[in-house]
Amino acid sequence: MTIILNGETHEVQEGSTVSDLLTLLNMKNEPIVTELDGQALTHHEYASSILLEGSRVEVIRLAAGG
């Protein structure tokens, strides 16, 4: 199934969650901010947030510095 990840199409298995996606991207333990269809998610919501065909996901990696 196709989702939009950071503005680009990306294929994931049907029934995948945001947690599954982050594992696939090797970002599960990274300091990130994640949105699903315009709604910010907490880390606790990743496992229960199911991706649907055409879901829009934004993943922003946080970086320290100045």
C-alpha positions in Angstrom: 0.0 0.0 0.0 1.2 3.5 -0.7 1.6 6.3 1.9 3.1 9.7 1.6 6.2 10.0 3.8 7.8 13.4 4.1 6.2 14.4 0.8 7.3 11.3 -1.2 5.5 8.0 -1.9 6.5 5.0 0.1 5.3 1.4 0.1 4.4 -0.3 3.4 2.5 -3.5 4.1 -1.3 -3.2 4.7 -2.1 -3.0 8.4 1.3 -1.3 9.3 1.4 1.1 12.2 3.5 4.2 12.6 5.7 2.1 14.9 6.2 -0.5 12.1 7.2 2.3 9.7 9.7 3.8 12.2 11.2 0.3 12.7 11.5 -0.1 9.0 13.3 3.3 8.7 15.6 2.5 11.7 14.3 5.6 13.5 12.3 4.0 16.3 14.9 5.0 19.0 15.8 8.3 17.4 14.7 11.7 18.8 11.9 12.5 16.4 8.6 14.3 16.0 5.9 12.5 14.0 2.6 13.6 12.4 0.0 11.4 10.9 -2.5 13.1 8.6 -1.7 16.5 10.2 -2.0 15.3 13.8 1.1 15.2 16.0 1.5 11.8 17.7 3.1 11.0 21.1 5.4 8.0 21.3 2.7 6.0 23.0 0.4 6.4 20.0 2.8 5.0 17.5 1.8 1.3 18.0 -1.9 2.0 17.8 -1.8 4.4 14.8 -2.6 2.3 11.7 -1.5 3.6 8.3 -4.1 3.6 5.6 -3.7 3.9 1.8 -2.7 7.5 1.1 -1.8 8.3 4.8 0.4 11.3 5.1 3.3 10.9 7.6 5.8 13.5 8.5 8.9 12.4 10.5 11.2 15.1 11.7 14.5 14.2 13.3 15.4 16.5 16.2 19.0 17.8 16.4 20.7 19.6 19.2 23.0 22.5 18.5 22.9 26.2 17.9 
